[in-house]
Amino acid sequence: MNWDQVEGNWKQLKGKAQQTWGDITDDEWTKINGRRQELSGLLQAKYGTAKDAADKQVDDWLKSVPD
């Protein structure tokens, strides 16, 4: 799956993302709205994760999403 597909199916995939990053609130998920950079930035802010590490987490999550 690529990120364009994630954006297009965000409502369905949001639940899977919530399982991975449980500390992110519903309002924050709504603000992310499937945007990769928003998710990465929120991981950096919420978890104190470096940009490279946050990007890797997002990439790893994307690989776990079935096509």
Biopython code that builds the backbone (N, CA, C, O; Angstrom):
import numpy as np
from Bio.PDB.StructureBuilder import StructureBuilder

atoms = [
    (1, "MET", "N", (0.854, -1.177, 0.000)),
    (1, "MET", "CA", (0.000, 0.000, 0.000)),
    (1, "MET", "C", (0.896, 1.235, 0.000)),
    (1, "MET", "O", (1.941, 1.262, 0.649)),
    (2, "ASN", "N", (0.472, 2.243, -0.729)),
    (2, "ASN", "CA", (1.237, 3.486, -0.725)),
    (2, "ASN", "C", (0.449, 4.551, 0.042)),
    (2, "ASN", "O", (-0.708, 4.347, 0.408)),
    (3, "TRP", "N", (1.107, 5.690, 0.275)),
    (3, "TRP", "CA", (0.480, 6.688, 1.138)),
    (3, "TRP", "C", (-0.755, 7.324, 0.503)),
    (3, "TRP", "O", (-1.666, 7.729, 1.224)),
    (4, "ASP", "N", (-0.812, 7.421, -0.809)),
    (4, "ASP", "CA", (-2.022, 7.938, -1.457)),
    (4, "ASP", "C", (-3.226, 7.062, -1.117)),
    (4, "ASP", "O", (-4.330, 7.567, -0.918)),
    (5, "GLN", "N", (-3.011, 5.753, -1.052)),
    (5, "GLN", "CA", (-4.085, 4.833, -0.684)),
    (5, "GLN", "C", (-4.488, 5.022, 0.778)),
    (5, "GLN", "O", (-5.666, 4.933, 1.125)),
    (6, "VAL", "N", (-3.496, 5.285, 1.629)),
    (6, "VAL", "CA", (-3.795, 5.536, 3.044)),
    (6, "VAL", "C", (-4.679, 6.775, 3.168)),
    (6, "VAL", "O", (-5.691, 6.753, 3.868)),
    (7, "GLU", "N", (-4.295, 7.852, 2.488)),
    (7, "GLU", "CA", (-5.088, 9.080, 2.547)),
    (7, "GLU", "C", (-6.514, 8.833, 2.071)),
    (7, "GLU", "O", (-7.468, 9.337, 2.665)),
    (8, "GLY", "N", (-6.659, 8.064, 1.008)),
    (8, "GLY", "CA", (-7.981, 7.791, 0.461)),
    (8, "GLY", "C", (-8.840, 6.897, 1.336)),
    (8, "GLY", "O", (-10.068, 6.941, 1.261)),
    (9, "ASN", "N", (-8.195, 6.085, 2.166)),
    (9, "ASN", "CA", (-8.915, 5.143, 3.027)),
    (9, "ASN", "C", (-8.691, 5.445, 4.503)),
    (9, "ASN", "O", (-8.771, 4.547, 5.341)),
    (10, "TRP", "N", (-8.414, 6.691, 4.820)),
    (10, "TRP", "CA", (-8.018, 7.055, 6.182)),
    (10, "TRP", "C", (-9.048, 6.645, 7.226)),
    (10, "TRP", "O", (-8.675, 6.167, 8.297)),
    (11, "LYS", "N", (-10.320, 6.819, 6.943)),
    (11, "LYS", "CA", (-11.340, 6.481, 7.942)),
    (11, "LYS", "C", (-11.271, 5.011, 8.324)),
    (11, "LYS", "O", (-11.470, 4.662, 9.488)),
    (12, "GLN", "N", (-10.990, 4.145, 7.354)),
    (12, "GLN", "CA", (-10.886, 2.718, 7.632)),
    (12, "GLN", "C", (-9.555, 2.374, 8.311)),
    (12, "GLN", "O", (-9.510, 1.491, 9.167)),
    (13, "LEU", "N", (-8.490, 3.054, 7.939)),
    (13, "LEU", "CA", (-7.156, 2.716, 8.442)),
    (13, "LEU", "C", (-6.822, 3.392, 9.762)),
    (13, "LEU", "O", (-5.885, 2.985, 10.448)),
    (14, "LYS", "N", (-7.567, 4.403, 10.115)),
    (14, "LYS", "CA", (-7.300, 5.139, 11.349)),
    (14, "LYS", "C", (-7.315, 4.213, 12.562)),
    (14, "LYS", "O", (-6.496, 4.370, 13.467)),
    (15, "GLY", "N", (-8.231, 3.256, 12.592)),
    (15, "GLY", "CA", (-8.313, 2.326, 13.715)),
    (15, "GLY", "C", (-7.055, 1.497, 13.873)),
    (15, "GLY", "O", (-6.610, 1.250, 14.994)),
    (16, "LYS", "N", (-6.476, 1.065, 12.763)),
    (16, "LYS", "CA", (-5.222, 0.304, 12.825)),
    (16, "LYS", "C", (-4.097, 1.188, 13.348)),
    (16, "LYS", "O", (-3.257, 0.735, 14.125)),
    (17, "ALA", "N", (-4.082, 2.436, 12.926)),
    (17, "ALA", "CA", (-3.065, 3.367, 13.417)),
    (17, "ALA", "C", (-3.258, 3.622, 14.912)),
    (17, "ALA", "O", (-2.282, 3.739, 15.654)),
    (18, "GLN", "N", (-4.504, 3.709, 15.353)),
    (18, "GLN", "CA", (-4.781, 3.927, 16.772)),
    (18, "GLN", "C", (-4.276, 2.768, 17.619)),
    (18, "GLN", "O", (-3.861, 2.975, 18.759)),
    (19, "GLN", "N", (-4.303, 1.566, 17.089)),
    (19, "GLN", "CA", (-3.772, 0.416, 17.815)),
    (19, "GLN", "C", (-2.268, 0.542, 18.000)),
    (19, "GLN", "O", (-1.726, 0.109, 19.017)),
    (20, "THR", "N", (-1.599, 1.130, 17.030)),
    (20, "THR", "CA", (-0.148, 1.282, 17.090)),
    (20, "THR", "C", (0.251, 2.430, 18.005)),
    (20, "THR", "O", (1.179, 2.297, 18.803)),
    (21, "TRP", "N", (-0.440, 3.547, 17.893)),
    (21, "TRP", "CA", (-0.104, 4.743, 18.676)),
    (21, "TRP", "C", (-1.310, 5.135, 19.517)),
    (21, "TRP", "O", (-2.049, 6.058, 19.173)),
    (22, "GLY", "N", (-1.499, 4.426, 20.618)),
    (22, "GLY", "CA", (-2.688, 4.582, 21.446)),
    (22, "GLY", "C", (-2.797, 5.881, 22.218)),
    (22, "GLY", "O", (-3.884, 6.222, 22.684)),
    (23, "ASP", "N", (-1.707, 6.616, 22.367)),
    (23, "ASP", "CA", (-1.750, 7.865, 23.132)),
    (23, "ASP", "C", (-2.265, 9.046, 22.326)),
    (23, "ASP", "O", (-2.499, 10.119, 22.883)),
    (24, "ILE", "N", (-2.441, 8.867, 21.039)),
    (24, "ILE", "CA", (-2.938, 9.947, 20.192)),
    (24, "ILE", "C", (-4.460, 10.012, 20.329)),
    (24, "ILE", "O", (-5.147, 8.997, 20.219)),
    (25, "THR", "N", (-4.969, 11.203, 20.567)),
    (25, "THR", "CA", (-6.404, 11.382, 20.817)),
    (25, "THR", "C", (-7.212, 11.353, 19.519)),
    (25, "THR", "O", (-6.666, 11.484, 18.424)),
    (26, "ASP", "N", (-8.513, 11.179, 19.669)),
    (26, "ASP", "CA", (-9.403, 11.195, 18.499)),
    (26, "ASP", "C", (-9.308, 12.518, 17.750)),
    (26, "ASP", "O", (-9.296, 12.539, 16.519)),
    (27, "ASP", "N", (-9.242, 13.619, 18.488)),
    (27, "ASP", "CA", (-9.116, 14.927, 17.839)),
    (27, "ASP", "C", (-7.825, 15.019, 17.036)),
    (27, "ASP", "O", (-7.812, 15.570, 15.936)),
    (28, "GLU", "N", (-6.739, 14.480, 17.587)),
    (28, "GLU", "CA", (-5.462, 14.505, 16.867)),
    (28, "GLU", "C", (-5.530, 13.646, 15.607)),
    (28, "GLU", "O", (-4.992, 14.023, 14.566)),
    (29, "TRP", "N", (-6.195, 12.484, 15.700)),
    (29, "TRP", "CA", (-6.354, 11.639, 14.507)),
    (29, "TRP", "C", (-7.142, 12.374, 13.440)),
    (29, "TRP", "O", (-6.831, 12.282, 12.252)),
    (30, "THR", "N", (-8.161, 13.101, 13.864)),
    (30, "THR", "CA", (-8.964, 13.863, 12.910)),
    (30, "THR", "C", (-8.115, 14.929, 12.225)),
    (30, "THR", "O", (-8.231, 15.140, 11.018)),
    (31, "LYS", "N", (-7.266, 15.599, 12.995)),
    (31, "LYS", "CA", (-6.397, 16.633, 12.418)),
    (31, "LYS", "C", (-5.384, 16.039, 11.443)),
    (31, "LYS", "O", (-5.051, 16.662, 10.434)),
    (32, "ILE", "N", (-4.895, 14.841, 11.741)),
    (32, "ILE", "CA", (-3.927, 14.186, 10.849)),
    (32, "ILE", "C", (-4.569, 13.942, 9.487)),
    (32, "ILE", "O", (-3.971, 14.217, 8.447)),
    (33, "ASN", "N", (-5.791, 13.423, 9.509)),
    (33, "ASN", "CA", (-6.590, 13.221, 8.293)),
    (33, "ASN", "C", (-5.821, 12.505, 7.180)),
    (33, "ASN", "O", (-5.970, 12.835, 6.004)),
    (34, "GLY", "N", (-5.001, 11.523, 7.561)),
    (34, "GLY", "CA", (-4.301, 10.722, 6.561)),
    (34, "GLY", "C", (-3.032, 11.335, 6.011)),
    (34, "GLY", "O", (-2.413, 10.760, 5.116)),
    (35, "ARG", "N", (-2.632, 12.473, 6.517)),
    (35, "ARG", "CA", (-1.423, 13.135, 6.000)),
    (35, "ARG", "C", (-0.187, 12.603, 6.714)),
    (35, "ARG", "O", (-0.075, 12.685, 7.938)),
    (36, "ARG", "N", (0.723, 12.065, 5.943)),
    (36, "ARG", "CA", (1.920, 11.413, 6.477)),
    (36, "ARG", "C", (2.762, 12.360, 7.324)),
    (36, "ARG", "O", (3.176, 12.006, 8.428)),
    (37, "GLN", "N", (3.014, 13.552, 6.817)),
    (37, "GLN", "CA", (3.864, 14.502, 7.542)),
    (37, "GLN", "C", (3.216, 14.930, 8.851)),
    (37, "GLN", "O", (3.912, 15.154, 9.841)),
    (38, "GLU", "N", (1.902, 15.046, 8.866)),
    (38, "GLU", "CA", (1.195, 15.386, 10.106)),
    (38, "GLU", "C", (1.385, 14.279, 11.138)),
    (38, "GLU", "O", (1.632, 14.556, 12.312)),
    (39, "LEU", "N", (1.270, 13.030, 10.703)),
    (39, "LEU", "CA", (1.459, 11.902, 11.611)),
    (39, "LEU", "C", (2.882, 11.872, 12.132)),
    (39, "LEU", "O", (3.098, 11.720, 13.335)),
    (40, "SER", "N", (3.842, 12.012, 11.259)),
    (40, "SER", "CA", (5.242, 12.001, 11.670)),
    (40, "SER", "C", (5.532, 13.134, 12.657)),
    (40, "SER", "O", (6.198, 12.923, 13.671)),
    (41, "GLY", "N", (5.038, 14.322, 12.362)),
    (41, "GLY", "CA", (5.251, 15.458, 13.257)),
    (41, "GLY", "C", (4.609, 15.253, 14.614)),
    (41, "GLY", "O", (5.181, 15.632, 15.636)),
    (42, "LEU", "N", (3.428, 14.658, 14.636)),
    (42, "LEU", "CA", (2.758, 14.400, 15.906)),
    (42, "LEU", "C", (3.511, 13.350, 16.714)),
    (42, "LEU", "O", (3.602, 13.463, 17.936)),
    (43, "LEU", "N", (4.048, 12.333, 16.052)),
    (43, "LEU", "CA", (4.852, 11.337, 16.762)),
    (43, "LEU", "C", (6.069, 11.995, 17.396)),
    (43, "LEU", "O", (6.445, 11.668, 18.522)),
    (44, "GLN", "N", (6.674, 12.914, 16.675)),
    (44, "GLN", "CA", (7.826, 13.632, 17.216)),
    (44, "GLN", "C", (7.427, 14.426, 18.458)),
    (44, "GLN", "O", (8.118, 14.381, 19.476)),
    (45, "ALA", "N", (6.327, 15.143, 18.376)),
    (45, "ALA", "CA", (5.892, 15.995, 19.482)),
    (45, "ALA", "C", (5.361, 15.186, 20.667)),
    (45, "ALA", "O", (5.682, 15.478, 21.819)),
    (46, "LYS", "N", (4.559, 14.180, 20.381)),
    (46, "LYS", "CA", (3.863, 13.444, 21.439)),
    (46, "LYS", "C", (4.788, 12.467, 22.176)),
    (46, "LYS", "O", (4.687, 12.294, 23.390)),
    (47, "TYR", "N", (5.680, 11.842, 21.426)),
    (47, "TYR", "CA", (6.529, 10.805, 22.008)),
    (47, "TYR", "C", (7.985, 11.238, 22.156)),
    (47, "TYR", "O", (8.806, 10.468, 22.654)),
    (48, "GLY", "N", (8.319, 12.462, 21.731)),
    (48, "GLY", "CA", (9.700, 12.927, 21.822)),
    (48, "GLY", "C", (10.625, 12.171, 20.889)),
    (48, "GLY", "O", (11.812, 12.005, 21.172)),
    (49, "THR", "N", (10.080, 11.721, 19.790)),
    (49, "THR", "CA", (10.816, 10.914, 18.824)),
    (49, "THR", "C", (11.528, 11.816, 17.822)),
    (49, "THR", "O", (10.971, 12.822, 17.382)),
    (50, "ALA", "N", (12.760, 11.457, 17.462)),
    (50, "ALA", "CA", (13.490, 12.197, 16.432)),
    (50, "ALA", "C", (12.782, 12.022, 15.091)),
    (50, "ALA", "O", (12.072, 11.039, 14.879)),
    (51, "LYS", "N", (12.980, 12.977, 14.192)),
    (51, "LYS", "CA", (12.305, 12.949, 12.890)),
    (51, "LYS", "C", (12.569, 11.650, 12.146)),
    (51, "LYS", "O", (11.634, 11.030, 11.639)),
    (52, "ASP", "N", (13.830, 11.227, 12.073)),
    (52, "ASP", "CA", (14.153, 9.990, 11.355)),
    (52, "ASP", "C", (13.451, 8.787, 11.974)),
    (52, "ASP", "O", (12.946, 7.922, 11.259)),
    (53, "ALA", "N", (13.419, 8.732, 13.301)),
    (53, "ALA", "CA", (12.772, 7.611, 13.984)),
    (53, "ALA", "C", (11.259, 7.638, 13.763)),
    (53, "ALA", "O", (10.640, 6.593, 13.563)),
    (54, "ALA", "N", (10.671, 8.822, 13.800)),
    (54, "ALA", "CA", (9.228, 8.939, 13.561)),
    (54, "ALA", "C", (8.892, 8.523, 12.134)),
    (54, "ALA", "O", (7.917, 7.807, 11.905)),
    (55, "ASP", "N", (9.699, 8.971, 11.174)),
    (55, "ASP", "CA", (9.474, 8.580, 9.778)),
    (55, "ASP", "C", (9.584, 7.070, 9.613)),
    (55, "ASP", "O", (8.812, 6.469, 8.865)),
    (56, "LYS", "N", (10.544, 6.448, 10.309)),
    (56, "LYS", "CA", (10.710, 4.996, 10.230)),
    (56, "LYS", "C", (9.499, 4.284, 10.838)),
    (56, "LYS", "O", (9.039, 3.276, 10.302)),
    (57, "GLN", "N", (8.989, 4.801, 11.943)),
    (57, "GLN", "CA", (7.793, 4.202, 12.542)),
    (57, "GLN", "C", (6.617, 4.245, 11.566)),
    (57, "GLN", "O", (5.872, 3.274, 11.433)),
    (58, "VAL", "N", (6.463, 5.374, 10.892)),
    (58, "VAL", "CA", (5.375, 5.512, 9.920)),
    (58, "VAL", "C", (5.586, 4.537, 8.763)),
    (58, "VAL", "O", (4.642, 3.886, 8.316)),
    (59, "ASP", "N", (6.826, 4.436, 8.279)),
    (59, "ASP", "CA", (7.126, 3.499, 7.189)),
    (59, "ASP", "C", (6.847, 2.059, 7.609)),
    (59, "ASP", "O", (6.264, 1.287, 6.847)),
    (60, "ASP", "N", (7.269, 1.695, 8.836)),
    (60, "ASP", "CA", (7.034, 0.336, 9.335)),
    (60, "ASP", "C", (5.537, 0.058, 9.470)),
    (60, "ASP", "O", (5.072, -1.034, 9.140)),
    (61, "TRP", "N", (4.788, 1.046, 9.954)),
    (61, "TRP", "CA", (3.342, 0.876, 10.072)),
    (61, "TRP", "C", (2.721, 0.663, 8.696)),
    (61, "TRP", "O", (1.862, -0.201, 8.518)),
    (62, "LEU", "N", (3.166, 1.458, 7.726)),
    (62, "LEU", "CA", (2.629, 1.349, 6.369)),
    (62, "LEU", "C", (2.859, -0.052, 5.801)),
    (62, "LEU", "O", (1.992, -0.595, 5.116)),
    (63, "LYS", "N", (4.016, -0.634, 6.081)),
    (63, "LYS", "CA", (4.317, -1.993, 5.609)),
    (63, "LYS", "C", (3.392, -3.023, 6.250)),
    (63, "LYS", "O", (3.140, -4.079, 5.669)),
    (64, "SER", "N", (2.887, -2.721, 7.445)),
    (64, "SER", "CA", (2.022, -3.676, 8.146)),
    (64, "SER", "C", (0.568, -3.605, 7.684)),
    (64, "SER", "O", (-0.240, -4.467, 8.029)),
    (65, "VAL", "N", (0.239, -2.578, 6.903)),
    (65, "VAL", "CA", (-1.136, -2.400, 6.424)),
    (65, "VAL", "C", (-1.336, -3.262, 5.183)),
    (65, "VAL", "O", (-0.589, -3.132, 4.213)),
    (66, "PRO", "N", (-2.341, -4.143, 5.204)),
    (66, "PRO", "CA", (-2.569, -4.976, 4.017)),
    (66, "PRO", "C", (-3.043, -4.143, 2.828)),
    (66, "PRO", "O", (-3.736, -3.139, 2.990)),
    (67, "ASP", "N", (-2.659, -4.579, 1.640)),
    (67, "ASP", "CA", (-3.073, -3.876, 0.412)),
    (67, "ASP", "C", (-4.552, -4.004, 0.166)),
    (67, "ASP", "O", (-5.062, -3.474, -0.821)),
]
sb = StructureBuilder()
sb.init_structure("model")
sb.init_model(0)
sb.init_chain("A")
sb.init_seg("    ")
for serial, (resi, resn, name, xyz) in enumerate(atoms, 1):
    if name == "N":
        sb.init_residue(resn, " ", resi, " ")
    sb.init_atom(name, np.array(xyz, "f"), 0.0, 1.0, " ", f" {name:<3s}", serial, name[0])
structure = sb.get_structure()
